[in-house]
Amino acid sequence: MTDLEKRKLELELRSFTSRNFERPSECRNLDQIRFYVQELCTKIEEYRDRFNYVPNWAYSLLAQYNAKQNFMIHTEFRNIYR
């Protein structure tokens, strides 16, 4: 895969995420985070299977959503067991 093809795929994925996802820091609902994690995992798998290439920033974005999800779960448990 050429650098130009990689760049095109990166732009396509970035456009998809910016249109359809909120930033992890702006998410306020655990179900919303779970939906984004699932959708992003599906896209990552699609890119890996179809193109044998996934931009590194996609994994970084997934890590940010997972961190936000873990924080929200931790906060929820802490509030329940006080």
N, CA and C of each residue as an Amber inpcrd file, in Angstrom:
protein
   246
   0.8420000  -1.1710000   0.0000000   0.0000000   0.0000000   0.0000000
   0.8910000   1.2400000   0.0000000   0.5880000   2.1500000  -0.8890000
   1.3960000   3.3540000  -0.9880000   1.0140000   4.3510000   0.1090000
   1.8800000   5.3250000   0.3190000   1.6040000   6.3660000   1.3070000
   0.3500000   7.1580000   0.9350000   0.1490000   7.3690000  -0.3430000
  -1.0410000   8.0910000  -0.8030000  -2.3110000   7.3130000  -0.4710000
  -2.2820000   6.0030000  -0.6830000  -3.4450000   5.1770000  -0.3550000
  -3.7070000   5.1770000   1.1580000  -2.6480000   5.1100000   1.9410000
  -2.7920000   5.1570000   3.4010000  -3.3960000   6.4840000   3.8330000
  -2.9190000   7.5520000   3.2460000  -3.4200000   8.8870000   3.5810000
  -4.9050000   9.0090000   3.2370000  -5.2930000   8.4650000   2.0850000
  -6.6910000   8.4940000   1.6730000  -7.5620000   7.7260000   2.6690000
  -7.0980000   6.5690000   3.1030000  -7.8430000   5.7810000   4.0860000
  -7.9460000   6.5140000   5.4230000  -6.8570000   7.1410000   5.8380000
  -6.8610000   7.8980000   7.0880000  -7.8740000   9.0430000   7.0220000
  -7.8870000   9.7750000   5.9240000  -8.8340000  10.8770000   5.7690000
 -10.2820000  10.3790000   5.7630000 -10.5020000   9.2620000   5.1090000
 -11.8360000   8.6780000   5.0600000 -12.3090000   8.2720000   6.4620000
 -11.4430000   7.6270000   7.2260000 -11.8040000   7.1980000   8.5790000
 -11.9710000   8.4000000   9.5050000 -11.0970000   9.3800000   9.3760000
 -11.2060000  10.5800000  10.2110000 -12.5080000  11.3290000   9.9040000
 -12.8750000  11.4020000   8.6570000 -14.1220000  12.0480000   8.2660000
 -15.3140000  11.2970000   8.8710000 -15.2790000   9.9790000   8.8130000
 -16.3530000   9.1760000   9.3920000 -16.4740000   9.4180000  10.8940000
 -15.3620000   9.3940000  11.6090000 -15.4190000   9.5650000  13.0600000
 -15.8410000  10.9840000  13.4450000 -15.3960000  11.9740000  12.7080000
 -15.7710000  13.3470000  13.0640000 -17.2500000  13.6230000  12.7840000
 -17.8050000  12.9740000  11.7810000 -19.2240000  13.1490000  11.4670000
 -20.1280000  12.3870000  12.4350000 -19.6960000  11.2180000  12.8740000
 -20.5840000  10.3100000  13.5900000 -20.3010000  10.1490000  15.0780000
 -19.1660000  10.6100000  15.5500000 -18.8000000  10.4140000  16.9510000
 -18.6130000  11.7550000  17.6360000 -18.8980000  11.7650000  18.9370000
 -18.5110000  12.9050000  19.7670000 -17.1340000  12.6000000  20.3440000
 -16.4270000  13.6450000  20.7260000 -15.1400000  13.4400000  21.3810000
 -15.3640000  12.7150000  22.7020000 -14.4250000  11.8730000  23.0990000
 -14.5910000  11.1590000  24.3700000 -14.8440000  12.0970000  25.5520000
 -14.1900000  13.2310000  25.5770000 -14.3580000  14.1650000  26.6930000
 -15.7460000  14.7900000  26.7420000 -16.4790000  14.7630000  25.6310000
 -17.8060000  15.3620000  25.5770000 -18.9280000  14.3650000  25.8600000
 -18.5890000  13.0880000  25.9590000 -19.5980000  12.0570000  26.2090000
 -19.9990000  12.0680000  27.6780000 -21.3010000  12.0030000  27.9150000
 -21.8310000  12.0460000  29.2810000 -22.6500000  10.8130000  29.6300000
 -22.7540000   9.8690000  28.7170000 -23.6280000   8.7260000  28.8850000
 -22.8420000   7.4480000  28.6200000 -22.9400000   6.4970000  29.5310000
 -22.1940000   5.2450000  29.3950000 -22.6450000   4.4460000  28.1760000
 -23.9340000   4.4490000  27.8900000 -24.4240000   3.7390000  26.7010000
 -23.8780000   4.3560000  25.4150000 -23.7440000   5.6640000  25.4000000
 -23.1780000   6.3590000  24.2470000 -21.7230000   5.9260000  24.0420000
 -20.9640000   5.8900000  25.1160000 -19.5590000   5.4590000  25.0370000
 -19.4780000   4.0320000  24.5170000 -20.3040000   3.1660000  25.0610000
 -20.2970000   1.7550000  24.6230000 -20.6140000   1.6360000  23.1380000
 -21.5550000   2.4420000  22.6630000 -21.8980000   2.4350000  21.2460000
 -20.7030000   2.8580000  20.3990000 -20.0350000   3.9420000  20.8030000
 -18.8780000   4.4120000  20.0490000 -17.7450000   3.3920000  20.0560000
 -17.5170000   2.7440000  21.1930000 -16.4760000   1.7170000  21.2680000
 -16.7910000   0.5820000  20.3020000 -18.0370000   0.1390000  20.3070000
 -18.4370000  -0.9440000  19.4110000 -18.2900000  -0.5430000  17.9480000
 -18.7590000   0.6480000  17.6010000 -18.6640000   1.1130000  16.2190000
 -17.2130000   1.2820000  15.7700000 -16.3840000   1.8300000  16.6460000
 -14.9840000   2.0260000  16.2940000 -14.2660000   0.6920000  16.1540000
 -14.5710000  -0.2550000  17.0220000 -13.9840000  -1.5960000  16.8950000
 -14.3710000  -2.2410000  15.5690000 -15.6230000  -2.0530000  15.1710000
 -16.0930000  -2.5900000  13.8900000 -15.3420000  -1.9610000  12.7260000
 -15.1570000  -0.6420000  12.7790000 -14.4230000   0.0510000  11.7100000
 -12.9610000  -0.3870000  11.6700000 -12.3410000  -0.5170000  12.8340000
 -10.9460000  -0.9520000  12.8910000 -10.8140000  -2.3500000  12.2860000
 -11.7210000  -3.2300000  12.6530000 -11.6950000  -4.5890000  12.1060000
 -11.9020000  -4.5880000  10.6000000 -12.8160000  -3.7440000  10.1220000
 -13.0650000  -3.6290000   8.6870000 -11.8100000  -3.1660000   7.9490000
 -11.1570000  -2.1450000   8.4650000  -9.9430000  -1.6320000   7.8240000
  -8.8200000  -2.6770000   7.8570000  -8.7170000  -3.3740000   8.9810000
  -7.6790000  -4.3960000   9.0890000  -7.9240000  -5.5230000   8.0820000
  -9.1800000  -5.9560000   7.9600000  -9.5050000  -7.0640000   7.0590000
  -9.4490000  -6.6630000   5.5860000  -9.9820000  -5.4910000   5.2590000
 -10.0520000  -5.0720000   3.8560000  -8.7450000  -4.5200000   3.3240000
  -8.0450000  -3.7520000   4.1570000  -6.8760000  -3.0340000   3.6650000
  -5.5640000  -3.4530000   4.3330000  -5.6580000  -4.2720000   5.3550000
  -4.4820000  -4.6710000   6.1330000  -3.7480000  -3.4320000   6.6670000
  -4.5350000  -2.4180000   7.0270000  -3.9710000  -1.1660000   7.5340000
  -5.0030000  -0.4530000   8.4000000  -4.5650000  -0.0280000   9.5680000
  -5.3900000   0.7890000  10.4600000  -4.5030000   1.9180000  10.9630000
  -4.9290000   3.1630000  10.8190000  -4.1200000   4.2810000  11.3130000
  -3.9290000   4.1760000  12.8320000  -2.7590000   4.5280000  13.2950000
  -2.4650000   4.4530000  14.7320000  -3.4050000   5.3230000  15.5530000
  -3.8210000   6.4550000  15.0150000  -4.6900000   7.3370000  15.7750000
  -6.0420000   6.6890000  16.0510000  -6.4680000   5.7070000  15.2330000
  -7.7390000   5.0190000  15.4810000  -7.6490000   4.2090000  16.7770000
  -6.4910000   3.5690000  16.9900000  -6.2870000   2.8310000  18.2420000
  -6.1880000   3.7880000  19.4210000  -5.6020000   4.9340000  19.1960000
  -5.5040000   5.9400000  20.2470000  -6.8900000   6.4610000  20.6210000
  -7.7260000   6.7060000  19.6270000  -9.0940000   7.1480000  19.8830000
  -9.8670000   6.0820000  20.6480000  -9.6930000   4.8360000  20.2660000
 -10.3400000   3.7340000  20.9780000  -9.8830000   3.6880000  22.4340000
  -8.6120000   3.9040000  22.6710000  -8.0860000   3.9270000  24.0380000
  -8.7010000   5.0720000  24.8430000  -8.9190000   6.2150000  24.2070000
  -9.5460000   7.3460000  24.8950000 -10.9870000   7.0270000  25.2790000
 -11.7250000   6.3910000  24.3720000 -13.0980000   5.9930000  24.6900000
 -13.1080000   4.9580000  25.8200000 -12.1900000   4.0110000  25.7690000
 -12.1120000   3.0000000  26.8260000 -11.7700000   3.6230000  28.1720000
 -10.8690000   4.5890000  28.1700000 -10.5070000   5.2710000  29.4140000
 -11.7100000   6.0260000  29.9700000 -12.4480000   6.6960000  29.1150000
 -13.6450000   7.4290000  29.5510000 -14.6880000   6.4520000  30.0880000
 -14.8520000   5.3260000  29.4060000 -15.7920000   4.3080000  29.8550000
 -15.3930000   3.7700000  31.2260000 -14.1240000   3.4530000  31.4100000
 -13.6450000   2.9510000  32.6950000 -13.8440000   3.9730000  33.8000000
 -13.5970000   5.2360000  33.5060000 -13.8020000   6.2990000  34.4840000
 -15.2720000   6.3870000  34.8920000 -16.1630000   6.3180000  33.9080000
 -17.5880000   6.4210000  34.1930000 -18.0730000   5.2190000  35.0070000
 -17.5930000   4.0400000  34.6850000 -17.9670000   2.8380000  35.4390000
 -17.4490000   2.9420000  36.8700000 -16.2150000   3.3670000  37.0180000
 -15.6300000   3.5260000  38.3530000 -16.4310000   4.5330000  39.1820000
 -16.7880000   5.6370000  38.5820000 -17.5720000   6.6710000  39.2730000
 -18.9420000   6.1290000  39.6770000 -19.5680000   5.3750000  38.7760000
 -20.8770000   4.8040000  39.0630000 -20.8020000   3.8270000  40.2420000
 -19.8080000   2.9520000  40.2430000 -19.6560000   2.0020000  41.3490000
 -19.3480000   2.7140000  42.6590000 -18.5170000   3.7290000  42.5840000
 -18.1520000   4.4750000  43.7900000 -19.3920000   5.1240000  44.3980000
 -20.2670000   5.6650000  43.5490000 -21.4810000   6.3080000  44.0430000
 -22.4890000   5.2910000  44.5980000 -22.5190000   4.1000000  44.0480000
 -23.4500000   3.0760000  44.5130000 -23.0430000   2.5590000  45.8940000
 -21.7590000   2.3700000  46.1080000 -21.2830000   1.7310000  47.3250000
 -20.8090000   2.7080000  48.3870000 -21.2810000   3.9050000  48.3710000
 -20.9440000   4.8700000  49.4290000 -21.8890000   4.7420000  50.5610000
